[in-house]
Each structure stands twice: as C-alpha cells, then as structure tokens.
Amino acid sequence: MQENFSLQPYNTFGVEAKAKYFTEVNTIDELKEALIFAKTQTLQLLFLGGGSNILLTRDFDGLAIRLNLRGISEENINENEVWVTAKAGENWHEFVIYCLQKNYGGLENLSLIPGNVGTSPMQNIGAYGTEIKDIFISCEVLDLENLELRTFNLEQCRFGYRDSIFKQEGKGRYVILEVTFKLTQKKHSIKTEYGAIKSELENLGIDNPTIQDISKAVINIRQSKLPDPKEIGNAGSFFKNPTIPLGQFEVLQQKFENIQGYPNGDWVKVPAGWLIEQCGWKGKQIGNVASHKLQSLVIINATGNATGKEIFDFSTEIINSVKEKFGIELEREVNII
C-alpha cells in the first residue's frame, strides 16, 4: 500500500494526478484485502487496468487498485469451438495475438485496441464489424458489496453500443476478474466489409484472407490513423458515434448534403469524427491539447504537459460546437474521474 502515489504512468493520456492510496493486486485474495482496507478507511475506489479509457481531471482522494490478475486457459467444446478465458490483467492486444497464433478466430477485427481484457466487456468494445457481445460467453466478477464471486452471462451483461450493465446500474458495484470468449478453430467467419479492410487487403496483395491477414490489415489501418499512446498521450476515440432519429437525420441532410450516416431501422448512426471535422476541429490545438491531425475523434496531450482539466475543457468546446452546428450532443466515451 503506497500513499500520495502518482498515477501518471497508469493512464494513457499521461496526465499527472495523485492517488491518496495505491496498490497493485495479483490475486483475488490480495484484491479482497485491499477492499477490506478501503472499507475500514471509508475510501472511494478506482480500478485501473490498461489506463486507456480514463481521464483523470483531479487527484483521487481514495484507493486506486491496479488489477494485475494474469493467466489464460482454454476449453475445447467441439472440433470447431473453443472457449478461451483470460484474466482481467491480460493486455488486450497481446491476448488477441495469443489467440491468432493458435488459429482461434473471432478476435481478429479487434486487434490493437488499447487496454486490458477486464475492461473489454464494460463498454462492449468493438471495431470493424465485431463487438465483444458477438464472441462473449461469460465473465466472473467480484461483488464489492459482499465480496462474493458472481458470473454474468451474455444476457445478464445487457450489452449495447459501447455499453453494458457495468456502465449502468452495475457501475461501481462489480469488478471484472476474468472473461470467457467463444472462438472458432476451423470454420472462421471472415469479416472484410467494414472500414478500409478490403482496400488494405488489396494493398497487401491478399485475395483469400485468413484471420491473421484480417488482423494485419486492421493493425495497419489503426497505425496509419491513430496515434500510439506510448508516443503521444491519448485514449483512442474520445466520443461515441451518436445515434439520432431518422427524421432528424433527413432534416440535416437537406442542410448538409454530404452528411454521413448509417441507418438502422428508425435510427441513424452518425460518425462523430465527421461532425467534429466539419466544425473545424481536425488538427486544431488549444494550449497543450489538440484534436489529432489524422483522426478528429482522438484528443491528444499534444505537448505532454496537459492537465486532465485542460483535456476535459477542450472536449467540452467540441461538444458545444457540434451541438450548435448540428443539434447533436456528443457523448464522451472516456470515463471521467
């Protein structure tokens, strides 16, 4: 247990903030010990994984717990299906690569997403036509109210777009310990119809892609337009893509002929990056903070010296300008502390 501990190395924005107390846990028993300490001291809790989806706007007057639970196990269900369970502290991309090396299909479109396995169900991470819910079996959690273990299945997690029970009424009550995924061993489902995957495969000279080829294409695409948090502080996509009623979209189409949208019944998903770019934010810098020059959906700690409050205020200005121009209110995808 450490006091007045700097969290700068534990958030991908690289902002300075201190925790009153900090500990790293490697087992469930160590986690329970930390939780008992927090309860006796009446401390708030902050759980840290890869630190890729949080913005620290202030010092944390409580106990920050870094989950370092590690390990991967497998269970063959039949000749085509395998269930793979990863502990919460496993790095997400390294876990994807582990599965690809064993020729397990299902995770390839989710390559190079930052963060750890434990946070993946919280916001139902997704990219290039795949979401966690598509390959999810269950997750084991610790109930913080009674320190009992509990298992959530697919239905109980109530996954939505970048959403789950863990961001709604279960927020602050459960900590995810491990996640089990349903992957394929032979009959892989190859998804190439999203984003620039097809064109990237053409660039690579690949006609009949394997799951490993899909992963390579996704990695190339992400590296070409998204900054590496190790080089410049960021948390990936800062905002969710808003979904608006079809009628509202049709009205906007009359005013903005080139507006992009993806219909789904009576609703249309509008790319947040397009909205932000149309408001002139792409590459724009204010003080220590900027919108990335290649992807306006990504806010960066441009100088390395930004405070969390500066980044939050910058995001507020983006939200206000998009609402003023399009009447659409963007929602932050990043958790604000």
C-alpha positions, -999 to 999 in steps of 0.1 A, spaced: 0 0 0 16 33 -11 5 68 -3 3 100 -24 11 79 -54 15 94 -89 -10 78 -115 8 94 -145 23 61 -157 -11 44 -153 -32 65 -177 -26 66 -215 -32 104 -216 -1 107 -194 -17 134 -172 -4 139 -137 -28 130 -108 -21 115 -74 -40 89 -55 -42 91 -17 -35 54 -16 -24 29 -44 -19 -8 -45 -13 -35 -72 -31 -68 -68 -21 -101 -84 -47 -124 -68 -83 -123 -57 -72 -127 -21 -50 -96 -24 -79 -77 -40 -102 -86 -11 -75 -75 14 -73 -41 -4 -111 -38 -4 -113 -45 33 -87 -18 39 -107 7 18 -139 -2 37 -123 3 71 -109 37 60 -141 47 42 -122 52 9 -135 56 -26 -122 31 -51 -106 35 -85 -98 4 -105 -70 6 -131 -64 -17 -160 -45 -5 -190 -55 31 -182 -67 36 -218 -102 47 -212 -100 72 -183 -93 109 -180 -80 120 -146 -91 156 -140 -81 157 -104 -62 139 -76 -80 109 -64 -88 110 -27 -92 73 -22 -76 39 -30 -65 32 -66 -62 -5 -73 -43 -18 -103 -56 -52 -113 -27 -74 -124 -46 -107 -125 -29 -128 -152 -35 -161 -169 -52 -177 -200 -70 -210 -201 -88 -230 -228 -116 -255 -231 -123 -274 -263 -161 -276 -268 -161 -294 -301 -139 -297 -332 -147 -261 -342 -155 -243 -309 -131 -234 -282 -137 -213 -251 -108 -191 -240 -107 -175 -206 -84 -146 -199 -78 -129 -166 -86 -92 -162 -50 -80 -162 -40 -95 -195 -32 -69 -222 -60 -70 -248 -39 -69 -279 -14 -95 -266 -44 -117 -258 -57 -113 -294 -22 -122 -308 -21 -152 -285 -54 -165 -299 -43 -158 -335 -11 -178 -330 -33 -207 -321 -55 -200 -351 -85 -192 -329 -109 -169 -348 -132 -142 -336 -110 -115 -322 -90 -105 -353 -111 -74 -361 -104 -62 -326 -66 -61 -330 -46 -33 -315 -74 -19 -293 -56 -5 -262 -64 -16 -227 -68 -49 -208 -92 -78 -210 -110 -69 -178 -123 -36 -192 -134 -51 -226 -170 -61 -215 -176 -28 -196 -181 -8 -228 -186 -37 -252 -155 -27 -272 -159 -30 -309 -142 -23 -342 -146 -32 -379 -178 -51 -376 -171 -70 -344 -181 -63 -308 -174 -82 -276 -210 -94 -274 -205 -114 -306 -180 -137 -290 -188 -134 -253 -197 -164 -231 -194 -150 -196 -174 -130 -171 -166 -136 -135 -169 -106 -112 -164 -97 -76 -194 -81 -59 -180 -52 -40 -209 -51 -16 -204 -86 -1 -170 -97 -17 -187 -127 -33 -179 -141 -67 -206 -140 -94 -208 -150 -130 -226 -129 -157 -237 -145 -189 -244 -127 -222 -280 -118 -215 -272 -105 -180 -245 -82 -193 -271 -63 -214 -246 -52 -240 -254 -22 -261 -234 2 -282 -203 9 -260 -225 0 -231 -232 -28 -206 -247 -33 -172 -213 -24 -158 -217 12 -170 -253 14 -158 -268 1 -126 -238 -22 -120 -213 7 -122 -192 8 -91 -206 -25 -77 -187 -51 -96 -151 -56 -106 -144 -79 -136 -119 -107 -128 -119 -127 -160 -137 -131 -193 -145 -161 -214 -148 -159 -252 -163 -183 -277 -138 -187 -306 -136 -208 -337 -108 -233 -345 -117 -242 -382 -148 -226 -396 -138 -189 -392 -161 -161 -401 -140 -136 -422 -153 -100 -419 -139 -77 -445 -169 -54 -453 -162 -27 -426 -139 3 -428 -109 1 -452 -102 -36 -446 -109 -46 -483 -87 -19 -497 -59 -27 -472 -60 -64 -482 -57 -53 -518 -27 -32 -509 -12 -63 -493 -20 -84 -524 -43 -108 -505 -73 -123 -522 -84 -150 -498 -76 -136 -463 -70 -157 -432 -79 -144 -397 -42 -135 -394 -45 -114 -426 -75 -96 -412 -56 -88 -381 -26 -74 -401 -50 -53 -422 -67 -39 -391 -33 -32 -374 -21 -14 -405 -52 8 -407 -52 17 -370 -15 25 -370 -20 47 -401 -46 70 -385 -44 65 -347 -16 78 -325 3 54 -303 -3 63 -267 33 54 -259 44 82 -282 17 108 -276 -9 108 -248 -44 98 -259 -73 75 -250 -83 65 -285 -118 75 -296 -129 102 -271 -165 103 -282 -193 78 -290 -208 79 -325 -243 95 -318 -275 77 -329 -303 101 -339 -339 96 -352 -342 91 -389 -364 122 -392 -338 143 -376 -312 129 -400 -333 136 -430 -337 173 -419 -299 175 -415 -295 160 -450 -314 189 -465 -289 214 -449 -257 193 -451 -259 172 -483 -227 153 -476 -236 143 -440 -226 107 -434 -250 82 -417 -256 45 -412 -293 37 -409 -307 11 -386 -345 10 -387 -358 43 -374 -324 54 -362 -292 66 -379 -257 64 -365 -237 95 -375 -199 93 -373 -187 116 -345 -154 122 -363 -172 136 -394 -192 160 -372 -161 172 -353 -142 177 -385 -170 197 -401 -167 221 -371 -131 227 -378 -115 208 -350 -93 183 -370 -57 191 -361 -67 222 -340 -47 229 -309 -55 250 -279 -27 253 -254 -14 218 -245 -44 199 -261 -53 191 -297 -76 171 -319 -54 146 -338 -44 158 -373 -54 124 -389 -84 115 -368 -105 143 -352 -122 117 -329 -90 114 -310 -80 141 -285 -43 142 -277 -20 155 -250 -1 175 -276 27 188 -255 28 161 -229 21 187 -203 -17 189 -204 -37 186 -173 -69 164 -172 -90 195 -167 -75 211 -199 -84 180 -219 -119 179 -204 -124 216 -212 -112 210 -248 -137 182 -252 -165 204 -238 -157 230 -265 -160 203 -292 -193 191 -278 -207 227 -277 -197 235 -313 -211 202 -327 -244 208 -308 -246 244 -321 -240 235 -357 -259 201 -360 -281 200 -330 -264 167 -319 -250 163 -285 -219 142 -284 -213 118 -255 -178 111 -241 -167 75 -244 -139 80 -220 -146 77 -182 -141 110 -164 -126 109 -129 
